[in-house]
Amino acid sequence: APGDLTRQSGRGALSVLVFNDVDEIESPNWIDHIEPIFSFYARLYPAMAAVLGFDSLASIRRNAAFFRQAVTLPWNDPLHFPPSRDLPPARARMIVRWIEQGMPAG
């Protein structure tokens, strides 16, 4: 019946994703702002990091168009980055801004 809790419905489990406020960085750079983000996901997804190469500035620069698109895709898109959907929107905007500003190192 509608509203019944079943194994298929997750037995009433609820998952909530909450983001802390993140300061908007107007002029982000690799060393201070972007590298810590990609380093975290490289440790979380080492196989993906090996394929996509998001563990170095040179790799990110080579794949900038992909990452710019991936962080701006809707969360339900299978190509959205990161797959964990836990990147705060302000951080995604910062990555896009960094790419648009020429991907400065420092």
Secondary structure, DSSP 8 states (H G I E B T S, - for coil): -TT---TTTTTT-------------SS--IIIIIHHHHHHHHHH-HHHHHHH--SSHHHHHHTHHHHHHHTTS-TTSTT-SSTT--S-HHHHHHHHHHHHTT----
